[in-house]
Amino acid sequence: MKKVIILLLLSLPSFSLLAQLGNSRWKGTIRGDEPRNVILDFHKDSLSVYTISDSSMVETMTYSAKDGVLALKKIDGQSDCDNSVIGKYGFEIKGDIMYVKLLEDPCNDRSYALDTTKWFRWKDHPEVKVNESVLKQYVGEYEFDAGHHIIISLENGRLQAEGPNNNLPKSTLYAESDSKFFLKIAGVEIDFVKNSKGEVIKLISHENEDYELKKIK
């Protein structure tokens, strides 16, 4: 009986790792010719990778997780990985952040995309209806520094964000509340902030870290 208990205890870490990954989704950026913001969507024993902006599929894989090692094998997708090649990555989950680092992977395409990356636990972003009179308050130009401005406009009842020097084409902001919005193309949340007089003074972009942009127009 004692031996059985010890074996069960030894198996708990591996089970815990699988439990943390199974049916979970994580947001991050994969490197490549065109870096993309994607979701890692873990199922029971398979993993789907798709873009945040339009949900287009990048790759599907099988996976296993044991002793802090994530093993991946391609099923189908855009990488040049052979379907028989297994890539191994160390991973660690701390709260709502997952860190992934290459251990060994013969597929350079996959290893370049995933090595030394950080992933944030995904949450759904349901859209709500916001009155146009509220949205009009946010229209204007916001500055991070002299070379990085974001222009917020209002078109057809929705806010649009555009950053000519930030590689941000005009893109829809989806309202989550009267002051919180989701920029789907980048996978980031944006909060508009008012002062004590009710005037909009800045926006905060919640990315890997928070960036504050002052409203200048």
Buried (B, 14 or more C-beta within 10 A) or exposed (E): EEEEEEEEEEEEEBEEBBEBBEEBBBBBBBBEEEEBBBBBBBBEEEBBBBBBBEEEEBBBBBBBBEEBBBBBBBEEBBBEBEEEEBBBBEBEBEEEBBBBEBBEBEBEBBBBBBBEBEBBBBEEBEEEEBEEEEBEBBBBBBBBEEEBBBBBBBEEEBBBBBBEEBEBEEBBBBBBEBBBBBBBBBBBBBBBBEEEEEEBEBBBBBBEEEBBBEBEE
